Amino acid sequence: MFNGTGAFPDVRVQYLALAKALSTVGLLYIHLVDHSAMGAPPVPADFKLELRAGFDGLCILSGGFDHASAEQALLEKRGDLIAFGRPFLANPDLVARMRNDAPQNTPDTATFYVPGPKGYTDYPALAA
C-alpha cells in the first residue's frame, strides 16, 4: 500500500480491477514498487504476478533489486523493465558497474533530494 495507507478489505480485488481498467484506456505502463528492502511490508509475489497478468502494457518493477535479481525477474517475465532508484543516485555509472560486476558505492540517504551537488556529483566513479 502507498504511504502507509495499509491493507483494507478487497484491496487485491480493487488493484486487479484497476489494472484491467487501465489496460482498456491504453495506459503504457504500470510501475510496481516494493519497498520491503527498506523495511515496508512486502508486496506478495503472487499479487505482483496477478497485477502483471491483468495489465496489457509494460510492467516496471522496482524495490531492492541488484544485478542478479533484476536479471532473474526479467528472465522469469515477472516484469518488462527494472527501475533502480537509490543505486543510480550513488552510482551514476551503475550500468558499467553491473556490466563489469564491479562493487557499488553505498548510497548516502542523508543527501537524497537536497539542494546542491553533495550526493549527486561527488560519488566516486569506476577507474578508467
Secondary structure, DSSP 8 states (H G I E B T S, - for coil): --TT----TTHHHHHHHHHHHHHHTT--EEEEE-GGGGTS----HHHHHHHHHH-SSEEEEESS--HHHHHHHHHTTS-SEEE-SHHHHH-TTHHHHHHTT-------GGGTT-SSSTTTS-S-----
